[in-house]
């Protein structure tokens, strides 16, 4: 089993930056891919970014390309999401997710989820 805890959310203004962190605990040291998803009020949870177990491959939604960067520190079991040039449409609860194996871009591909952290971008 994997337990995930996100942190780093908050209230910022348009154009500002935030860095989210997610610390993972698991029973064994298997190959776990990590992803970030977000959910705004009244909308379905959507893919934001993902990184492979080795950190060598990254994937991004078109809406965040060039602004967000996902990375991981394997030794610390931690994944990060650096968010720059934030827009009001980025406002959502951001969730960290994990799955054993390759990275995916849909919610159903992930097995473990964190509690979420709120990001609010005001204009």
N, C-alpha and C positions, 0 to 999 in steps of 0.2 A: 504494500500500500504506500501511496505517496500523499503527503500533506503539504499544502501550498499556502503561503502567507504573503499577501501583497502589502506594499506601503509606498508612500510618496505622493499620493494624490493631494489635491487642494484646489483653492480658488485663485485663478490667475486672470490676467487681462489678455486681450488679443495681441498676438505677436510674442508673447512670453514663452518660457520654456519650463518643462518639468522632467524629472527622471523618476520613473517607477521602478521598484525593485520587487522581486519575488524570490523567497527562500523556500527551497524544497527539502523535505525529509522523506526518506524511503527506506524500506526494509532491506533492500539489496542494491548493489551498484550496477544496475542494468543500463541499457541504452535507451534513455528517455529524451524524446524531443519536447521542446517547450514552445508555447504559443501565447499570444495576447489577443483577447477578444474584448469588445465593448458593447454596451447596451444602453441606448438612450430611452427615455420615457416613451412608451407607446410603440416602440420598435423592437424587432427581433435582434438577438445577439449576433454580431457580425465579426468577421475575421479582421484582425489588424496586422499582425506580424507573427512569424514563427522562425525558429532556429533549430537546426539539427542537433543531435546529441553531441557531436564533436565541435559544434560552433562554426563549422566550415561552410555551411549553406544557410542562407537567409531568404525569407519570402515576405512580401509586403502587399497589402491592399493598395489599389491604385490611388485611393483617396489620401494616403499618407506617404507615398513614395517621395523621397527628397526632403521630407520633414522629420520623419521618425527613423530611429535606428535601434534594432534589437541586437543584443549581445549577451553572452553568458560567461560566467567564471565557473568552470567545472569543479575546481578544487573547493569552491565555497558553496556549490549547489545553488547558485544564484543566477537569475536571468534579469536583465535590465531592459527598459524601454525608454530611450531618450527621445523626448518630444519637443521639437522646436517649431517656431512660427505657428503657434496654436491659434485655432479659429473657433468661433462659437459652435460650429457643427461638430467639433471634437468633444463637446460636453457629453459625458456618459459615465457609467460605472465601468471600470476596466477590470477584467478578470484574467488571471494567470491560469494556464492550463497545461497539462502534461499527458503524454501518452508513451507507451513503450513501442519503440520502433521509429519509423520515419516521420518527419513533420507532415502535418496536414493543414488544410485551410477551411475545414468545416467543423462545426461544434460536435457533431456526432462521432468524429474520429478521435476525440480526446476522452480520457478515462477519469482524470482527476482535475478538480477545480478549486481555486481559492475562493475567499469570501467576497472579493471585489474591493476596489478603492475608488472613491468618487473624484472625478476631474471635472471642474466647472470653469469654462472660459467665458468671461464677460466682455462686452463691447462698450 
